[in-house]
Amino acid sequence: MHFSEHKTLHSPTGAALSLYVRQAARPARAVVQVNHGLAEHAGRYGRFAGFLAAQGCHVYAHDHRGHGRTTAPDAPTGRFAAHNGAAKVIADVAAVHDLIASEHPGLPVVIFGHSMGAVIALRFVQAHSQKLHGAAIWNPVLPTVPQCRAAQALLTWERFRLGSDVPSRIMPKLTFRAWARAVPYHHSGFGWLTRDEDEIAQYMKDRHCGRDSSISLWRDLLHITLTAMNTGRFASVRKDLPFNLLGGGADPATECGKAVERLASQLRRLGFSNLVSRIYDETRHESLNELNRNIIMADFAHWLDEILK
């Protein structure tokens, strides 16, 4: 299954956002706004979009700055922006949301994010919860605050030596390569993504996947991550907002789901009671490309049914 439409949305940030759309296959009851992960692109969510369309949902998914087919004067591949990249990424998400609101006035919007996209979606929730009917935060890579601070220090040192706009040499060792070592028998280095060998092969063939990220992008992403974990940022988020948190029990990127469980505990302590959290055993990082994806998507559809009653 694929998206039914691809177009360009000009964001107020100056980015020309590559935007994929799938219209609901039956009378629409909601819109799901998808945010993809690091070193991939929105076009990979076509199967998920087709599934959601059958559930009566329009789907909008854009390539973030520095990813896929999105372009911007200050954002070549692997970089969010020359300056204020973190803020511009969130502003682009807001631009897509505004388009959704103009094209489908009155329809509830559920924001969805995977991995890096989950952290971006969480930041959008912190700023715009009144515009949302629900938030699906899947496989968020949320290191502890000390780990984030240590990574920031390493990136500051690396930037001093190499500059901002070259690929980081340190961060891939701490992330992708470290996660790959958790699946030592897999020859590709991408076994941590999914148990589905066909999906791994497609990822490796995709020229928009697995690309290096610049030092500046990593710094921006850590800024977004630390802000998303800041308890005070949830003060203005409405407490009845439905959350759907998901992780894989064999996903090294989320400490086998522990990062998801920490987030769920944090949100519950803050008073968010309309929250569903689940860790799927043996599932790795890309839930939507896993062997049990049909079960996972069916569970998500059930959650949508509940919050859209």
Rosetta blueprint (number, residue, H / E / L):
1 M L
2 H L
3 F L
4 S L
5 E E
6 H E
7 K E
8 T E
9 L E
10 H E
11 S L
12 P L
13 T L
14 G L
15 A L
16 A E
17 L E
18 S E
19 L E
20 Y E
21 V E
22 R E
23 Q L
24 A L
25 A L
26 R L
27 P L
28 A L
29 R L
30 A E
31 V E
32 V E
33 Q E
34 V E
35 N E
36 H L
37 G L
38 L L
39 A L
40 E L
41 H L
42 A H
43 G H
44 R H
45 Y H
46 G H
47 R H
48 F H
49 A H
50 G H
51 F H
52 L H
53 A H
54 A H
55 Q L
56 G L
57 C E
58 H E
59 V E
60 Y E
61 A E
62 H E
63 D L
64 H L
65 R L
66 G L
67 H L
68 G L
69 R L
70 T L
71 T E
72 A L
73 P L
74 D L
75 A L
76 P L
77 T L
78 G L
79 R L
80 F L
81 A L
82 A L
83 H L
84 N L
85 G H
86 A H
87 A H
88 K H
89 V H
90 I H
91 A H
92 D H
93 V H
94 A H
95 A H
96 V H
97 H H
98 D H
99 L H
100 I H
101 A H
102 S H
103 E H
104 H L
105 P L
106 G L
107 L L
108 P L
109 V E
110 V E
111 I E
112 F E
113 G E
114 H E
115 S L
116 M H
117 G H
118 A H
119 V H
120 I H
121 A H
122 L H
123 R H
124 F H
125 V H
126 Q H
127 A H
128 H H
129 S H
130 Q H
131 K H
132 L L
133 H L
134 G E
135 A E
136 A E
137 I E
138 W E
139 N L
140 P L
141 V L
142 L L
143 P L
144 T L
145 V H
146 P H
147 Q H
148 C H
149 R H
150 A H
151 A H
152 Q H
153 A H
154 L H
155 L H
156 T H
157 W H
158 E H
159 R H
160 F H
161 R H
162 L H
163 G L
164 S L
165 D L
166 V L
167 P E
168 S L
169 R L
170 I H
171 M H
172 P H
173 K H
174 L H
175 T L
176 F H
177 R H
178 A H
179 W H
180 A H
181 R H
182 A L
183 V L
184 P L
185 Y L
186 H L
187 H L
188 S L
189 G L
190 F L
191 G L
192 W L
193 L L
194 T L
195 R L
196 D L
197 E H
198 D H
199 E H
200 I H
201 A H
202 Q H
203 Y H
204 M H
205 K H
206 D L
207 R L
208 H L
209 C L
210 G L
211 R L
212 D L
213 S L
214 S E
215 I H
216 S H
217 L H
218 W H
219 R H
220 D H
221 L H
222 L H
223 H H
224 I H
225 T H
226 L H
227 T H
228 A H
229 M L
230 N L
231 T H
232 G H
233 R H
234 F H
235 A L
236 S L
237 V L
238 R L
239 K L
240 D L
241 L L
242 P L
243 F E
244 N E
245 L E
246 L E
247 G E
248 G E
249 G L
250 A L
251 D L
252 P H
253 A H
254 T H
255 E L
256 C L
257 G L
258 K H
259 A H
260 V H
261 E H
262 R H
263 L H
264 A H
265 S H
266 Q H
267 L H
268 R H
269 R H
270 L L
271 G L
272 F L
273 S L
274 N L
275 L E
276 V E
277 S E
278 R E
279 I E
280 Y E
281 D L
282 E L
283 T L
284 R L
285 H L
286 E L
287 S H
288 L H
289 N H
290 E L
291 L L
292 N L
293 R H
294 N H
295 I H
296 I H
297 M H
298 A H
299 D H
300 F H
301 A H
302 H H
303 W H
304 L H
305 D H
306 E H
307 I H
308 L L
309 K L
